């Protein structure tokens, strides 16, 4: 082979290697851009600060509950809900002056809620209700004080939203968990209720916190619940969304959902006997999740299809 042919062959080989190296570098840069854009998360303290701020926004006050539709073929608890203010609503329809009637009903609602809260506080103090501490239930001194307190509640998005519940027990439980979050300085990203739709009682809360053991962040769920009968079966369901789009949904047998966990890490073991239960459960948030907004709905039913509990979560990483 002549010298010119050797030089030409080496040039071709060199160009081929350059092309391969170029492709490799381009691929590496592309992967780096994808990682930085979608998978490189801010430090835990920044994530917590961002979610604390967004948890108070109007768009996240229900923790994504409005994103998910109603559940069919499920027996909801407390369907025969006795709304203390249904009569007031009917009266509003008959009156011609809507503005005046609304003010009168607001005053009546406030007085009724105060009376109910006093009765409920007595039950709490006597130990007849589980998972609640005695709350400050001082009666408001006058109508002007009532209006002032109500205006303050409207300034607090969470308080204003929970006032729409109307029922004294629902308001008391919402108050309890709100006070718990404030006292512990926790970042709320979800809530657990006795049912998924309509008027519901809050049974627990979901918070975001730094995972000091494994690094990153984790979700912690606090739940207080009282069972009136034995649960020896049922179904556990999950529906998740990513940036508003369907991400994952599945269901399992309620008594088998934690079969892969060690006994000491299980939330419950079937059969669940009647009684009072208080649970704290941690779930690490995987570092491989892409940046974005994650919303989920989790609910459980018993062997008869009756709702046990329903939870919603909404957080951004």
Buried (B, 14 or more C-beta within 10 A) or exposed (E): EEEEEEEEEEEEEEEEEEEEEEEEEEEEEEEEEEEEEEEEBEEBEEBBEBBBEBBEEEEBBEBBBEBBEEBEEBEBBBEEBEEBBEEBEEBBEEEEEEEEBEEBBBBBBBBBBBBBBEEBBEEBBEEEBEBBEEBEBEEBEEEEEBBEBBEEBEEEBBBBBBBEBBBBBBBBBBBBBBEBBEEEEBBBBBBBBBBBBEBBBBBBBBBBBBBEEEEBBBBBBBBBBEBEEEBEBBBBBBBBBBEEEEBEEEBBEBBEBBEEEEEEEEEBEBEBEEEEBEEEBEEEBEBEBBBEBBBBBBBBBBBEEBBBBBBBBBBBB
